[in-house]
Amino acid sequence: MAVLNPAFWIFVAAIAGIYAIMALGLYVQFSLAGLPNFGHVAFMAVAAYTMAILVARYAWPLPLAAAAGVAAAVAFALLLGVPSVRLRSDYLAIATVAGGEIVRYLAMNLPELTGGPLGSMGLLGPGQIALYNQGWQAFLDRVASALSVLLGDAASRDVAMALVVWLLTLVLLCLFWRLERSPWGRVLKAIREDEVAALAVGKNVVAFKLQALVLGAILGALAGLLLAWQIGVFSPDDYQPTLTFYAYLILILGGMNRVWAIPVGAVLFSLLYAGTRFLDFFPLSLFDSGSRAFLRLFMVGFLLVLFMALRPQGVLGDRRQLLLEK
């Protein structure tokens, strides 16, 4: 049974770490700067596609292609942010949703560049399967070989991936925990609470918002690269707006305004989303697997609504802070 298979839960742990990095990017944009970005998934898609195209089509070294993917995500953030961060929050939300969907539909309808509906597998055209992550797999093999000294036969690529992802996640959490407590972080919080007051004391609100958007894009790009390397192949359907809302759910579950709540929310969400896969008892057993997949999403949503009703501040959130912000 998959529910008792350690390899499955190691895979879930790696995905949870990637989701934590994705949610950290949204934390910088939304929780710190107050930017309602509903197109966060676009940064993941731009980075993943840029990296895969450069590796598969032009034989770039993986580290250089990954850096280009992050740079492309930053460029897209500036392209989206320069005209939109001056907008009111509701219009900014609409603009970011549109930006995310533009990226997805371009990926779907430019098969000569992106592989179209086939995604990364079609990057080299019909009849040729494109591969982009051999360099990453070789790196994981080296990490697994080093881990075998401690773990023996238990060391594997998935264990190495989970370790690498969570080490990177902890480093990034520490970095942004420090940034949040710096003068830069306090200015972002001031902008979130009262933009007019921040302007009145001489702060360049637009510049600070752009900085938050770009930093969030970098984190989204890193999550997109890691997710692409982990799943091996991807297509435009992997970058639905739903992925952005997963990041919001992670923030809500852990505690919207606490950076160290992000990994807690990511683990809870991943366990909830993966664990409901095994709900095949009566009366769910009366439905076929396809119907159960929809019921599973319904149950995830119901449990999240129930959680929000009982503890709206999240697991590690402060209810007094939540009431103050209202």
Steps between C-alpha positions, in 0.01 A plus 500: 500500500622847404390638836762278668768560239781722638605601147160661443522710815860602423371625165224689684761650734700631203188652345410657836840672510450633147156628598657673801740691273210588269295626796796698636503699176133582547567583866747771396256646249172469688566464872785754512422746220125451467517417127211265411677292236269235353737417214795375705507175302613696193847550651530124547395435140730762347803366689425134424436556130805724456724245669360203307515676161861606550610153613302291249525722192830679545696262729572764763656376825228448759631758755520770232154410365356507853649847559348613169164363614514706820604807297207446264261485797644828633459661157138386488442635852629841390294487183192423704584716800615833354155588363292315760641568849355850484153349465257456787517158661192357326622610157847367579346161581324496162819600320702220662237237420507618139880485494501143625243389245685678216811296578304173510316565174818608324663176612199309367489675162867537404591136429808596297650659810339333802382163371137609520261267687775235522709735709863414565477166318428679170778757513694327221199454272300194390662161546768619743470494877684790659678453833622785716580367846785253446741741669274528805457124522879459487531752785242307706692178433812659649304620803342156545842337475627726779190427709546125460786519751241593765179347365626197311250358253236748613683778317329578168440783258174589672668512841773719353239724338305540824820584689617755243158664478454532875854627558438770239161574656652549846774726363244715319272515806791618716597761240151645470440480874799734536384722212154530655656643815727739312409862417408379151247253642352763732447735205314224313274443800437874523399505133270204560329670792479857366649589163416871539685521832806334346493754218466783752829406671685495169505131407499407131199271516515389135867403527441296817201323346706412193776363724248277678354385169845417360612313813178301496557425131850367577357267764222394265758432230706283738187303590416463131846366418496253788150380412600450135808300603297292744214403269724452194250625240253786504236659279287818507235316702747475788484879539131553560397791730422231758869480585500863615205429726689206649761754610230717658358195679845420638529854638151478649559158658827594664423858595482784251754734661761265645784393276582189705141384464555444127665155528228396747232604252683329213526170690136515614377578150713226342385241754138603451523501121699176476326321785153538352627293206444189715140569595342194340274383782120470475315695356795644301578148379174511303658754261762433233849651532419797275195597704694453824760749376231770485360395836850518642533864392161569655610343829824701499299818454251401770774422751670832425174690549444315829854585611449868417175505695664350809841668482507786247842624613669175392698255709768748609314825437403753765125559522553844655709602201227372269238709680726805498542477123123495453 
